[in-house]
Amino acid sequence: MAAKRASDNTSVKDKIERVKRAMLAMQRASWEQGVAAQALLELGETDLVVLMAKEAIVRQDQQGRLAVVGHDGGVVDPAASGEAVLAAARITGDPQLQEGVERMAAYLLHDAPRTNDGILYHILSGPEVWSDATYMAPPFLAVAGYPAEAIKQINGFRDRLWDPQKKLFSHRWDEAKQAFVRRDFWGVGNGWCAAGMARVLRSLPVSMEREKQQLARYVQEVIDGCLACQRQDGLFHDVVDDPSTFVETNLAQMLAYSIYHGVHEGWLERSYLPAADRMRAAAHGKVDEFGLVQGVCGSPRFDRPGTATEGQAFFLLMEAAHRLREPITENTAKEGEKRA
């Protein structure tokens, strides 16, 4: 029997537990373990963060890439676990975890394949720059002590993928051919960009105020570009400006996460909060009785609606960010469920 939507009477706390349990059951790939660990970190689940970090170290390969299982062709995806491993190293004082952080950073800084101007490729199999990378590598570089490198990478990704007219990021660029592999404005790709830049922004030192203002502008621009294409139900199409593509859940969660942090940290106007609340409400209406966030760009092929670890993780990240919002209520989520 098909899974049912969670009851309107399900509390937000209970829903978070269901979503978290489902996330831990499905995460496999390096970026999946990374974004799952980040969600647990922002929820304050310290013991689970340490466990996830230790497993990322067990699966660290000779190059220094974290959480590698089987054939992992990612250049930057393994860095998604870096923040959790660094946090676990500080919590436990375990030198093995700290060494793992340093090896991951050294790979990104010195050994990973990159463009002539030093911008990281996304995959080992070709000279491609992806929007996803904005979330995978720069946040780790920023917290690991390399904020200038984080900014350099973001600017390099943006130079290749940003469309100033649409205010959206294209998905994949081939550096050798100087052409797009996929020019589409993929929704989740734009979510990776918004959330990744938001994470970097809050990790920059006080001395980098100019860069903070630059990143704040970048995040606001992509939020505006996405909101211009938002559906009446608060969600977006998989390709943001193409209504013929399927309706997708995760971009709404990613943007709500970014907005809640931006308003809380003072670099985004409070006028964006109603949009974040609306997107959060729509996402709550997509959680089924098992805690699966339905209708996200679905793994493993990401060509149709389904479920995915990042869809689970960003529900949790959104909820952790929503705790920063005052006053904290559950009303918008419940209203969203009633409309769903």
Contacts in CASP RR format, 6 or more apart in sequence:
PFRMAT RR
TARGET T0000
AUTHOR 0000-0000-0000
METHOD contacts of the structure
MODEL  1
MAAKRASDNTSVKDKIERVKRAMLAMQRASWEQGVAAQALLELGETDLVV
LMAKEAIVRQDQQGRLAVVGHDGGVVDPAASGEAVLAAARITGDPQLQEG
VERMAAYLLHDAPRTNDGILYHILSGPEVWSDATYMAPPFLAVAGYPAEA
IKQINGFRDRLWDPQKKLFSHRWDEAKQAFVRRDFWGVGNGWCAAGMARV
LRSLPVSMEREKQQLARYVQEVIDGCLACQRQDGLFHDVVDDPSTFVETN
LAQMLAYSIYHGVHEGWLERSYLPAADRMRAAAHGKVDEFGLVQGVCGSP
RFDRPGTATEGQAFFLLMEAAHRLREPITENTAKEGEKRA
3 288 0 8 1.000
3 289 0 8 1.000
3 290 0 8 1.000
3 292 0 8 1.000
3 294 0 8 1.000
4 288 0 8 1.000
4 289 0 8 1.000
5 285 0 8 1.000
5 286 0 8 1.000
5 287 0 8 1.000
5 288 0 8 1.000
5 289 0 8 1.000
5 337 0 8 1.000
5 340 0 8 1.000
6 15 0 8 1.000
6 18 0 8 1.000
6 285 0 8 1.000
6 287 0 8 1.000
6 288 0 8 1.000
6 289 0 8 1.000
6 291 0 8 1.000
6 337 0 8 1.000
7 289 0 8 1.000
8 334 0 8 1.000
8 337 0 8 1.000
8 338 0 8 1.000
10 18 0 8 1.000
11 330 0 8 1.000
12 284 0 8 1.000
12 319 0 8 1.000
12 330 0 8 1.000
12 333 0 8 1.000
15 284 0 8 1.000
15 287 0 8 1.000
15 291 0 8 1.000
16 43 0 8 1.000
16 315 0 8 1.000
16 316 0 8 1.000
16 319 0 8 1.000
18 287 0 8 1.000
18 289 0 8 1.000
18 290 0 8 1.000
18 291 0 8 1.000
19 287 0 8 1.000
19 291 0 8 1.000
19 292 0 8 1.000
19 293 0 8 1.000
19 312 0 8 1.000
19 315 0 8 1.000
19 316 0 8 1.000
20 39 0 8 1.000
20 40 0 8 1.000
20 43 0 8 1.000
20 45 0 8 1.000
20 312 0 8 1.000
20 316 0 8 1.000
21 291 0 8 1.000
22 290 0 8 1.000
22 291 0 8 1.000
22 292 0 8 1.000
22 307 0 8 1.000
22 312 0 8 1.000
23 36 0 8 1.000
23 39 0 8 1.000
23 309 0 8 1.000
23 312 0 8 1.000
23 313 0 8 1.000
23 316 0 8 1.000
24 36 0 8 1.000
26 32 0 8 1.000
26 299 0 8 1.000
26 307 0 8 1.000
26 308 0 8 1.000
26 309 0 8 1.000
26 312 0 8 1.000
27 33 0 8 1.000
27 34 0 8 1.000
27 36 0 8 1.000
27 309 0 8 1.000
28 69 0 8 1.000
28 309 0 8 1.000
29 69 0 8 1.000
29 72 0 8 1.000
29 77 0 8 1.000
29 309 0 8 1.000
30 59 0 8 1.000
30 65 0 8 1.000
30 66 0 8 1.000
30 67 0 8 1.000
30 68 0 8 1.000
30 69 0 8 1.000
30 72 0 8 1.000
30 74 0 8 1.000
30 77 0 8 1.000
30 78 0 8 1.000
30 80 0 8 1.000
30 81 0 8 1.000
31 77 0 8 1.000
31 78 0 8 1.000
31 80 0 8 1.000
31 132 0 8 1.000
31 136 0 8 1.000
31 310 0 8 1.000
32 299 0 8 1.000
32 308 0 8 1.000
32 309 0 8 1.000
32 310 0 8 1.000
33 52 0 8 1.000
33 55 0 8 1.000
33 56 0 8 1.000
33 67 0 8 1.000
33 80 0 8 1.000
33 81 0 8 1.000
34 52 0 8 1.000
34 56 0 8 1.000
34 66 0 8 1.000
34 67 0 8 1.000
34 80 0 8 1.000
34 81 0 8 1.000
34 82 0 8 1.000
34 84 0 8 1.000
35 80 0 8 1.000
35 135 0 8 1.000
35 309 0 8 1.000
35 310 0 8 1.000
35 313 0 8 1.000
35 314 0 8 1.000
36 52 0 8 1.000
36 309 0 8 1.000
36 312 0 8 1.000
36 313 0 8 1.000
37 49 0 8 1.000
37 52 0 8 1.000
37 53 0 8 1.000
37 56 0 8 1.000
37 80 0 8 1.000
37 81 0 8 1.000
37 83 0 8 1.000
37 84 0 8 1.000
38 80 0 8 1.000
38 83 0 8 1.000
38 84 0 8 1.000
38 313 0 8 1.000
38 317 0 8 1.000
39 312 0 8 1.000
39 313 0 8 1.000
39 314 0 8 1.000
39 316 0 8 1.000
39 317 0 8 1.000
39 320 0 8 1.000
40 48 0 8 1.000
40 49 0 8 1.000
40 52 0 8 1.000
40 84 0 8 1.000
40 316 0 8 1.000
41 49 0 8 1.000
41 83 0 8 1.000
41 84 0 8 1.000
41 87 0 8 1.000
42 316 0 8 1.000
42 317 0 8 1.000
42 320 0 8 1.000
42 321 0 8 1.000
43 316 0 8 1.000
43 319 0 8 1.000
43 320 0 8 1.000
44 320 0 8 1.000
46 91 0 8 1.000
49 84 0 8 1.000
49 87 0 8 1.000
49 88 0 8 1.000
49 91 0 8 1.000
50 88 0 8 1.000
50 91 0 8 1.000
50 92 0 8 1.000
52 81 0 8 1.000
52 84 0 8 1.000
52 88 0 8 1.000
53 81 0 8 1.000
53 84 0 8 1.000
53 85 0 8 1.000
53 87 0 8 1.000
53 88 0 8 1.000
53 89 0 8 1.000
53 97 0 8 1.000
54 88 0 8 1.000
54 97 0 8 1.000
55 67 0 8 1.000
56 66 0 8 1.000
56 67 0 8 1.000
56 81 0 8 1.000
56 82 0 8 1.000
56 84 0 8 1.000
56 85 0 8 1.000
57 66 0 8 1.000
57 85 0 8 1.000
57 96 0 8 1.000
57 97 0 8 1.000
57 100 0 8 1.000
59 66 0 8 1.000
59 67 0 8 1.000
59 68 0 8 1.000
59 69 0 8 1.000
60 66 0 8 1.000
60 67 0 8 1.000
60 68 0 8 1.000
60 100 0 8 1.000
60 103 0 8 1.000
60 104 0 8 1.000
61 68 0 8 1.000
61 72 0 8 1.000
63 107 0 8 1.000
63 111 0 8 1.000
64 78 0 8 1.000
64 100 0 8 1.000
64 103 0 8 1.000
64 104 0 8 1.000
64 106 0 8 1.000
64 107 0 8 1.000
65 72 0 8 1.000
65 74 0 8 1.000
65 78 0 8 1.000
65 79 0 8 1.000
65 104 0 8 1.000
65 107 0 8 1.000
66 78 0 8 1.000
66 79 0 8 1.000
66 81 0 8 1.000
66 82 0 8 1.000
66 85 0 8 1.000
66 100 0 8 1.000
66 104 0 8 1.000
67 78 0 8 1.000
67 80 0 8 1.000
67 81 0 8 1.000
68 78 0 8 1.000
72 78 0 8 1.000
73 123 0 8 1.000
73 124 0 8 1.000
73 125 0 8 1.000
74 122 0 8 1.000
74 123 0 8 1.000
74 124 0 8 1.000
75 112 0 8 1.000
75 113 0 8 1.000
75 120 0 8 1.000
75 121 0 8 1.000
75 122 0 8 1.000
75 123 0 8 1.000
75 124 0 8 1.000
76 108 0 8 1.000
76 112 0 8 1.000
76 120 0 8 1.000
76 122 0 8 1.000
76 132 0 8 1.000
76 133 0 8 1.000
76 136 0 8 1.000
76 137 0 8 1.000
77 122 0 8 1.000
77 132 0 8 1.000
77 136 0 8 1.000
78 104 0 8 1.000
79 104 0 8 1.000
79 108 0 8 1.000
79 136 0 8 1.000
79 137 0 8 1.000
79 140 0 8 1.000
79 141 0 8 1.000
80 135 0 8 1.000
80 136 0 8 1.000
80 140 0 8 1.000
81 104 0 8 1.000
82 101 0 8 1.000
82 104 0 8 1.000
82 140 0 8 1.000
82 144 0 8 1.000
83 139 0 8 1.000
83 140 0 8 1.000
83 143 0 8 1.000
85 97 0 8 1.000
85 100 0 8 1.000
85 101 0 8 1.000
85 104 0 8 1.000
86 97 0 8 1.000
86 98 0 8 1.000
86 101 0 8 1.000
86 140 0 8 1.000
86 143 0 8 1.000
86 144 0 8 1.000
88 94 0 8 1.000
88 97 0 8 1.000
89 97 0 8 1.000
89 98 0 8 1.000
89 100 0 8 1.000
89 101 0 8 1.000
101 144 0 8 1.000
104 140 0 8 1.000
104 144 0 8 1.000
105 140 0 8 1.000
105 141 0 8 1.000
105 144 0 8 1.000
105 146 0 8 1.000
108 120 0 8 1.000
108 137 0 8 1.000
108 140 0 8 1.000
108 141 0 8 1.000
108 149 0 8 1.000
109 146 0 8 1.000
109 149 0 8 1.000
112 120 0 8 1.000
112 121 0 8 1.000
113 120 0 8 1.000
113 121 0 8 1.000
113 124 0 8 1.000
113 126 0 8 1.000
113 127 0 8 1.000
114 120 0 8 1.000
114 121 0 8 1.000
115 121 0 8 1.000
115 127 0 8 1.000
115 129 0 8 1.000
115 175 0 8 1.000
117 156 0 8 1.000
118 152 0 8 1.000
119 129 0 8 1.000
119 152 0 8 1.000
119 153 0 8 1.000
119 156 0 8 1.000
119 157 0 8 1.000
119 160 0 8 1.000
120 129 0 8 1.000
120 133 0 8 1.000
120 137 0 8 1.000
120 153 0 8 1.000
121 127 0 8 1.000
121 128 0 8 1.000
121 129 0 8 1.000
121 175 0 8 1.000
122 128 0 8 1.000
122 129 0 8 1.000
122 130 0 8 1.000
122 132 0 8 1.000
122 133 0 8 1.000
122 172 0 8 1.000
123 130 0 8 1.000
126 174 0 8 1.000
126 176 0 8 1.000
127 174 0 8 1.000
127 175 0 8 1.000
127 176 0 8 1.000
128 172 0 8 1.000
128 173 0 8 1.000
128 174 0 8 1.000
128 175 0 8 1.000
128 181 0 8 1.000
129 156 0 8 1.000
129 157 0 8 1.000
129 160 0 8 1.000
129 161 0 8 1.000
129 172 0 8 1.000
129 173 0 8 1.000
129 175 0 8 1.000
130 171 0 8 1.000
130 172 0 8 1.000
130 173 0 8 1.000
131 157 0 8 1.000
131 161 0 8 1.000
131 169 0 8 1.000
131 170 0 8 1.000
131 171 0 8 1.000
131 172 0 8 1.000
131 186 0 8 1.000
131 189 0 8 1.000
131 190 0 8 1.000
131 192 0 8 1.000
131 193 0 8 1.000
132 189 0 8 1.000
132 192 0 8 1.000
133 153 0 8 1.000
133 157 0 8 1.000
133 192 0 8 1.000
134 153 0 8 1.000
134 154 0 8 1.000
134 157 0 8 1.000
134 169 0 8 1.000
134 192 0 8 1.000
134 193 0 8 1.000
134 196 0 8 1.000
134 197 0 8 1.000
135 191 0 8 1.000
135 192 0 8 1.000
135 193 0 8 1.000
135 195 0 8 1.000
135 196 0 8 1.000
135 199 0 8 1.000
136 192 0 8 1.000
137 150 0 8 1.000
137 153 0 8 1.000
138 150 0 8 1.000
138 151 0 8 1.000
138 153 0 8 1.000
138 154 0 8 1.000
138 196 0 8 1.000
138 197 0 8 1.000
138 199 0 8 1.000
138 200 0 8 1.000
139 150 0 8 1.000
139 196 0 8 1.000
139 199 0 8 1.000
139 200 0 8 1.000
139 203 0 8 1.000
141 147 0 8 1.000
141 149 0 8 1.000
141 150 0 8 1.000
141 153 0 8 1.000
142 150 0 8 1.000
142 199 0 8 1.000
142 200 0 8 1.000
142 203 0 8 1.000
142 204 0 8 1.000
143 203 0 8 1.000
147 200 0 8 1.000
147 203 0 8 1.000
147 204 0 8 1.000
147 205 0 8 1.000
147 208 0 8 1.000
147 211 0 8 1.000
148 208 0 8 1.000
150 200 0 8 1.000
150 203 0 8 1.000
150 204 0 8 1.000
151 200 0 8 1.000
151 204 0 8 1.000
151 208 0 8 1.000
151 211 0 8 1.000
151 214 0 8 1.000
151 215 0 8 1.000
154 197 0 8 1.000
154 200 0 8 1.000
154 215 0 8 1.000
154 218 0 8 1.000
157 169 0 8 1.000
157 193 0 8 1.000
158 169 0 8 1.000
158 218 0 8 1.000
160 173 0 8 1.000
160 175 0 8 1.000
161 169 0 8 1.000
161 170 0 8 1.000
161 171 0 8 1.000
161 173 0 8 1.000
162 168 0 8 1.000
162 169 0 8 1.000
162 170 0 8 1.000
163 169 0 8 1.000
163 170 0 8 1.000
163 185 0 8 1.000
166 185 0 8 1.000
166 225 0 8 1.000
166 241 0 8 1.000
167 221 0 8 1.000
167 222 0 8 1.000
167 224 0 8 1.000
167 225 0 8 1.000
167 228 0 8 1.000
168 185 0 8 1.000
168 190 0 8 1.000
168 222 0 8 1.000
168 225 0 8 1.000
168 226 0 8 1.000
168 240 0 8 1.000
168 241 0 8 1.000
169 185 0 8 1.000
169 189 0 8 1.000
169 190 0 8 1.000
169 193 0 8 1.000
169 222 0 8 1.000
170 180 0 8 1.000
170 182 0 8 1.000
170 183 0 8 1.000
170 184 0 8 1.000
170 185 0 8 1.000
170 186 0 8 1.000
171 180 0 8 1.000
171 181 0 8 1.000
171 182 0 8 1.000
171 183 0 8 1.000
171 184 0 8 1.000
171 185 0 8 1.000
171 186 0 8 1.000
171 189 0 8 1.000
172 180 0 8 1.000
172 181 0 8 1.000
172 182 0 8 1.000
173 179 0 8 1.000
173 180 0 8 1.000
173 181 0 8 1.000
174 180 0 8 1.000
174 181 0 8 1.000
184 239 0 8 1.000
184 242 0 8 1.000
185 239 0 8 1.000
185 240 0 8 1.000
185 241 0 8 1.000
185 242 0 8 1.000
186 238 0 8 1.000
186 239 0 8 1.000
186 240 0 8 1.000
186 297 0 8 1.000
187 226 0 8 1.000
187 236 0 8 1.000
187 237 0 8 1.000
187 238 0 8 1.000
187 239 0 8 1.000
187 240 0 8 1.000
187 248 0 8 1.000
187 251 0 8 1.000
187 297 0 8 1.000
188 238 0 8 1.000
188 248 0 8 1.000
188 250 0 8 1.000
188 251 0 8 1.000
188 254 0 8 1.000
188 296 0 8 1.000
188 297 0 8 1.000
188 302 0 8 1.000
188 310 0 8 1.000
190 222 0 8 1.000
190 226 0 8 1.000
190 240 0 8 1.000
190 251 0 8 1.000
191 222 0 8 1.000
191 226 0 8 1.000
191 250 0 8 1.000
191 251 0 8 1.000
191 254 0 8 1.000
191 255 0 8 1.000
191 258 0 8 1.000
192 254 0 8 1.000
193 222 0 8 1.000
194 219 0 8 1.000
194 222 0 8 1.000
194 223 0 8 1.000
194 226 0 8 1.000
194 254 0 8 1.000
194 255 0 8 1.000
194 258 0 8 1.000
195 254 0 8 1.000
195 257 0 8 1.000
195 258 0 8 1.000
195 314 0 8 1.000
195 317 0 8 1.000
197 215 0 8 1.000
197 218 0 8 1.000
197 219 0 8 1.000
197 222 0 8 1.000
197 258 0 8 1.000
198 215 0 8 1.000
198 219 0 8 1.000
198 257 0 8 1.000
198 258 0 8 1.000
198 261 0 8 1.000
198 262 0 8 1.000
200 215 0 8 1.000
201 212 0 8 1.000
201 215 0 8 1.000
201 216 0 8 1.000
201 219 0 8 1.000
201 262 0 8 1.000
201 265 0 8 1.000
201 267 0 8 1.000
202 261 0 8 1.000
202 265 0 8 1.000
204 211 0 8 1.000
204 212 0 8 1.000
204 215 0 8 1.000
212 267 0 8 1.000
213 267 0 8 1.000
216 262 0 8 1.000
216 267 0 8 1.000
216 268 0 8 1.000
219 258 0 8 1.000
219 262 0 8 1.000
219 267 0 8 1.000
219 268 0 8 1.000
220 268 0 8 1.000
223 255 0 8 1.000
223 258 0 8 1.000
223 259 0 8 1.000
223 268 0 8 1.000
223 272 0 8 1.000
225 240 0 8 1.000
226 236 0 8 1.000
226 240 0 8 1.000
226 251 0 8 1.000
226 255 0 8 1.000
227 255 0 8 1.000
227 275 0 8 1.000
229 236 0 8 1.000
229 237 0 8 1.000
229 240 0 8 1.000
229 241 0 8 1.000
230 236 0 8 1.000
230 275 0 8 1.000
231 237 0 8 1.000
231 247 0 8 1.000
233 247 0 8 1.000
233 282 0 8 1.000
233 339 0 8 1.000
234 252 0 8 1.000
234 278 0 8 1.000
234 279 0 8 1.000
234 281 0 8 1.000
234 282 0 8 1.000
235 247 0 8 1.000
235 248 0 8 1.000
235 249 0 8 1.000
235 251 0 8 1.000
235 252 0 8 1.000
235 279 0 8 1.000
235 282 0 8 1.000
236 247 0 8 1.000
236 248 0 8 1.000
236 251 0 8 1.000
236 252 0 8 1.000
237 243 0 8 1.000
237 244 0 8 1.000
237 245 0 8 1.000
237 246 0 8 1.000
237 247 0 8 1.000
237 248 0 8 1.000
238 245 0 8 1.000
238 246 0 8 1.000
238 247 0 8 1.000
238 248 0 8 1.000
238 297 0 8 1.000
238 305 0 8 1.000
239 245 0 8 1.000
240 251 0 8 1.000
246 304 0 8 1.000
246 305 0 8 1.000
247 295 0 8 1.000
247 305 0 8 1.000
248 295 0 8 1.000
248 296 0 8 1.000
248 297 0 8 1.000
248 305 0 8 1.000
249 282 0 8 1.000
249 283 0 8 1.000
249 286 0 8 1.000
249 293 0 8 1.000
249 294 0 8 1.000
249 295 0 8 1.000
249 296 0 8 1.000
249 305 0 8 1.000
249 311 0 8 1.000
250 293 0 8 1.000
250 296 0 8 1.000
250 297 0 8 1.000
250 308 0 8 1.000
250 310 0 8 1.000
250 311 0 8 1.000
250 314 0 8 1.000
252 279 0 8 1.000
252 280 0 8 1.000
252 282 0 8 1.000
252 283 0 8 1.000
253 279 0 8 1.000
253 280 0 8 1.000
253 283 0 8 1.000
253 293 0 8 1.000
253 311 0 8 1.000
253 314 0 8 1.000
253 315 0 8 1.000
253 317 0 8 1.000
253 318 0 8 1.000
254 314 0 8 1.000
254 318 0 8 1.000
255 275 0 8 1.000
255 276 0 8 1.000
255 279 0 8 1.000
256 276 0 8 1.000
256 277 0 8 1.000
256 279 0 8 1.000
256 280 0 8 1.000
256 283 0 8 1.000
256 318 0 8 1.000
256 321 0 8 1.000
256 322 0 8 1.000
257 314 0 8 1.000
257 317 0 8 1.000
257 318 0 8 1.000
257 321 0 8 1.000
259 268 0 8 1.000
259 272 0 8 1.000
259 273 0 8 1.000
259 275 0 8 1.000
259 276 0 8 1.000
260 273 0 8 1.000
260 276 0 8 1.000
260 318 0 8 1.000
260 321 0 8 1.000
260 322 0 8 1.000
260 324 0 8 1.000
260 325 0 8 1.000
261 321 0 8 1.000
261 324 0 8 1.000
262 268 0 8 1.000
263 269 0 8 1.000
263 270 0 8 1.000
263 272 0 8 1.000
263 273 0 8 1.000
263 276 0 8 1.000
263 325 0 8 1.000
264 321 0 8 1.000
264 324 0 8 1.000
264 325 0 8 1.000
273 325 0 8 1.000
277 332 0 8 1.000
278 332 0 8 1.000
280 318 0 8 1.000
280 322 0 8 1.000
280 332 0 8 1.000
280 333 0 8 1.000
281 332 0 8 1.000
281 333 0 8 1.000
281 335 0 8 1.000
281 336 0 8 1.000
281 337 0 8 1.000
281 339 0 8 1.000
282 336 0 8 1.000
282 340 0 8 1.000
283 293 0 8 1.000
283 315 0 8 1.000
283 318 0 8 1.000
284 333 0 8 1.000
284 334 0 8 1.000
284 336 0 8 1.000
284 337 0 8 1.000
285 333 0 8 1.000
285 336 0 8 1.000
285 337 0 8 1.000
285 340 0 8 1.000
286 293 0 8 1.000
286 294 0 8 1.000
286 295 0 8 1.000
286 296 0 8 1.000
286 340 0 8 1.000
287 293 0 8 1.000
287 294 0 8 1.000
287 315 0 8 1.000
288 294 0 8 1.000
291 312 0 8 1.000
292 307 0 8 1.000
292 312 0 8 1.000
293 307 0 8 1.000
293 311 0 8 1.000
293 312 0 8 1.000
293 315 0 8 1.000
294 305 0 8 1.000
294 306 0 8 1.000
294 307 0 8 1.000
295 305 0 8 1.000
295 306 0 8 1.000
295 307 0 8 1.000
296 305 0 8 1.000
296 306 0 8 1.000
296 307 0 8 1.000
296 308 0 8 1.000
296 310 0 8 1.000
296 311 0 8 1.000
297 305 0 8 1.000
297 306 0 8 1.000
297 308 0 8 1.000
298 304 0 8 1.000
298 305 0 8 1.000
298 306 0 8 1.000
298 307 0 8 1.000
298 308 0 8 1.000
299 306 0 8 1.000
299 307 0 8 1.000
299 308 0 8 1.000
299 309 0 8 1.000
302 308 0 8 1.000
322 328 0 8 1.000
END
